[in-house]
């Protein structure tokens, strides 16, 4: 699942806590009535009591399109052990009726704000509840989305981790599985989708026959296998639909009607990738894809993607509006395969509690990259999975919110903060390391045993380790203790000692010695075992030529690399040249000087990846000015031939230029990147991924008159006749033989408006863009305008939950926080933080957390801004997930300010040494 968190509860109106009856049972019922959230201890107690469970839920959407109101009628059959009250989780506007084992109960006495109490459960129970609910648009429970282009309404669910209770009474915890039968009453023209197959096109009946009223239709779906309730799904609306089939399993693609053409153009690849994933995972795990059907539903307000059993919901930005690059298609393919792999990791076998969320997410990240490598059309464009995971994970592991991959999660507040870089990227990277140690065949054999043993059930990390232990000689529990149970990232630093050894030296050896030093952060002081490669390079005719490669294992504070003694005088000693160690690398001073001057001449793709990583890590540590690193990376852009590496190089260069350069230097440093990219655009074959990427990056970094002029000419040469995905342009270096994708045109408009061109460019572009979401592209461009009035309007839009969908927060913030507009953005950044607490009540915890993490100011930062963010992070009245995001962003902002001002104490000390 993509990054998300939970919303706060909606209290039903007019209910008061019941008067406790005499005795312990009455007191416990009263306590349950008034409780909120869920702790691990409560879940364990309830999980020990609840046995076999089935549920039949009927959702009436007859009024949904008009005002978002819906009703649920749910019958839950469950076995219960022990004595004393039990509860179902439920958040509703009001509970209309409650019946337990054929006895009517008063919901006013038993329905609290978040819990529905069953005071005297029996060994066998049937509870029927009818409740009224109000849908929101914040990806929590059953949500309501409106297509602005035509006013059509769509219903869709997002339940993970704790929001199924917003649609139906349930046991909302991952270890309590149930078989669900879903019925839906919806407008007759709507299509409904759930986890399982429906009874054809939906059954129509009139009110006299006991069916839905005229104009409505009833849909009945087959019962699910036993699943956690957070995997239940319902989507409904006037969808455009494309169907397919793979080995007897029906496949479906659904999108709002306004994106029917985009759905059709994407459908061949989406269906082919789904079939590839089913075959790849089914063979590897010796089990076919769970469920009886598999659907993808694309929605405007879904902030990411969600792995509901057989019904994946996506943000519909995945339906490309212009011709995508291979890298864009590969990223979409990895998301598709990530969610598909969840049908095994998380759905077939789920974590018993959220402390083992990594059993779902880390494995799905690994599996998505692994399966993409065998899909011929995109195999060369998906990047290096392990390397990509590493960069994201290390950034998260340096932040205040870091935590062990597998850790104790005491309550749902802590769960919300667990969908992060550690659970996803770091977990996937260490899985790659484990596979390298034990071999892929044994790893897959262990997974097959794991699925066979725990299918349609829940387990813990110990269940996985038990099965891996049976297929490998590696001590997997020791591996888990070292990598899963601790946090933090080590630093590996090369040290070259040029002093000659005395007669007492090892075996009389003389000459410079090379040592690898290991350091650990104070908060997590463990020195781990790392296996990595070191490469020695010599300068030959102005180019770096590899002299030798040495494999090294270090587990303590230092390891002498005897194999490099004869090459210690090499101009470059490259640490972790294969990028296989989960550690930060540091070069010796001579190697760093060589890398800056000649790094672009490295031939090996792995070495070039290491160069990019080492330079970025040196800059963020304050040991290297950003301008020097960007100069080398920009030179490398002109010579890089691998498309995926080219994308990674541009990402790194832009990040360093915009975040870690001094404010006054951001324009000129960014211009180094723009010049290199425009040169690449001129020399690349028209329409290629490299050329499109070069134009996109140039449109973010152009600063000097010459480069900006090229952007204007590229925008002006189009004939502006509307087309399906762009307009025609001409001239050397123009993409696609003169075809300018609409997404690129909006990036050009955004940059020119940010640099002071007439904002009327935005209105002109709207006249040629036929995308139903063109309004959003226009508002992102308007947010880039440099006037105070434009920034204030943009901030209002950013913080208005009724205006921007959650998935648009990050791109909108990118338009707002322009890197060269610090002066006008100082007050806007302070206002953002002043207003952020109000975003919790206005739009919910999930949206506020996304604002804090993905829309936090990146320009206009001052020491006062950092203090303001830290003060907010200390406020106990804010949700934990919001406070952690603020603490992390304050840490990033403080580091960026320190580095851009050249005030890193460690760098200063090393400069004096």
FENLIN-V356075 format. One line per field, one symbol per residue. burial: # if it has 16 or more other ideal C-beta (glycine too) atoms within 10 Angstrom, else .. A space follows every 10 residues. Layout:
burial=???
This chain:
burial=########## .#..#..#.. .......### .##.#.##.# ..#..##.## ..######## ##.##..### ########.# ....###### #####..#.# ....#.#.## #########. #...#.#### ###.###### #######.#. .######### ########## ########## #######..# ########.. .#........ .#...##### #..####### ########## .#.#.#..#. #########. .##.###.## #.######## #..##.#.## ########## ########## ########## ########## ########## ########## ########## ########## ##..#..#.. ########## #########. #######.#. ########## ########## #####..#.. .######### #..#...### #.######.. ##...#..## .###.##### .###.#.... #......... .#####.#.# .......#.# ########.. ...#.##..# .#.#....## #..##.##.# ########## ########.# ##.####### ##.#.##### ########## ########## #######..# .######### .######### #.#..##.## ########## #..#..#### ########## ###...##.# ##.##..#.. ..#.#####. ..####.### ########## #####.#.#. ##..##.##. ####.##### ######...# #..##.###. #..######. ########## ##.###.### ###..#..## ..######## ########## #...##.### .##....### ########## ########## ...#..#... ...
